[in-house]
Amino acid sequence: MKSLDDREQSSNLHARSGLRAKWVFVGFLALAVFLLFTEHRAHVLGFLPWLILLACPLMHFFMHGGHGGHDHGAKPKSVEGDER
């Protein structure tokens, strides 16, 4: 049967190896992104103007309802104490 100290060392080792694995994965991911970008830069940057043009209708579609509606010509609401 393991003592309490052995179990603490085992869990600490497991936690460190999990953290190390995460850093290795982040490093691998960063390297993969860097290599993909450098090798395919012309393709990625070639799509950039089209992505900007695509953003215009998408922003209009998703952000159109945020300005309070279309009450053109409606009477303004009176403020309390303002009786004209």
C-alpha positions in Angstrom: 0.0 0.0 0.0 1.3 3.4 -1.0 1.9 6.0 1.7 0.4 9.5 1.5 3.8 11.0 0.4 4.1 8.5 -2.5 0.5 9.4 -3.7 1.3 13.1 -3.6 4.5 12.6 -5.6 2.6 10.5 -8.1 -0.2 13.1 -8.6 2.4 15.9 -8.8 4.3 14.0 -11.5 1.1 13.4 -13.4 0.1 17.1 -13.2 3.6 18.2 -14.5 3.5 15.7 -17.4 0.0 17.0 -18.3 1.2 20.5 -18.3 4.3 19.6 -20.3 2.1 17.8 -22.9 -0.1 21.0 -23.2 3.0 23.1 -23.9 4.3 20.6 -26.4 0.9 20.7 -28.2 0.9 24.5 -28.2 4.4 24.6 -29.6 3.5 22.1 -32.3 0.4 24.1 -33.2 2.4 27.3 -33.4 4.9 25.7 -35.7 2.2 24.2 -37.9 0.5 27.6 -38.3 3.8 29.3 -39.1 4.7 26.7 -41.7 1.3 26.8 -43.3 1.3 30.5 -43.5 4.7 30.8 -44.9 4.1 28.1 -47.5 0.7 29.3 -48.5 1.0 33.1 -48.0 0.0 33.9 -51.6 -3.2 31.9 -51.3 -4.1 33.3 -47.9 -3.4 36.9 -48.7 -5.2 36.5 -52.1 -8.5 35.8 -50.3 -8.2 38.8 -48.0 -9.9 41.4 -50.3 -12.8 39.0 -50.9 -13.1 38.4 -47.1 -13.4 42.2 -46.5 -16.1 42.5 -49.2 -17.9 39.5 -47.6 -17.8 41.2 -44.2 -19.8 44.2 -45.4 -23.1 42.3 -46.1 -22.6 40.1 -43.1 -22.1 43.0 -40.8 -25.2 44.7 -42.2 -27.3 41.6 -41.8 -26.2 40.9 -38.2 -25.9 44.5 -36.9 -28.9 46.0 -38.6 -31.3 45.5 -35.7 -29.1 47.2 -33.1 -30.0 50.8 -33.7 -33.6 50.9 -32.4 -35.9 50.2 -35.3 -37.3 52.4 -38.1 -39.8 54.8 -36.6 -39.4 57.5 -39.2 -41.6 60.5 -38.7 -43.0 59.3 -35.3 -43.6 61.8 -32.5 -40.7 61.9 -30.0 -41.7 60.7 -26.5 -42.3 63.5 -24.0 -40.1 63.6 -21.0 -41.8 63.9 -17.6 -42.2 67.6 -16.7 -41.9 68.7 -20.3 -45.4 69.7 -21.3 -45.3 71.7 -24.5 
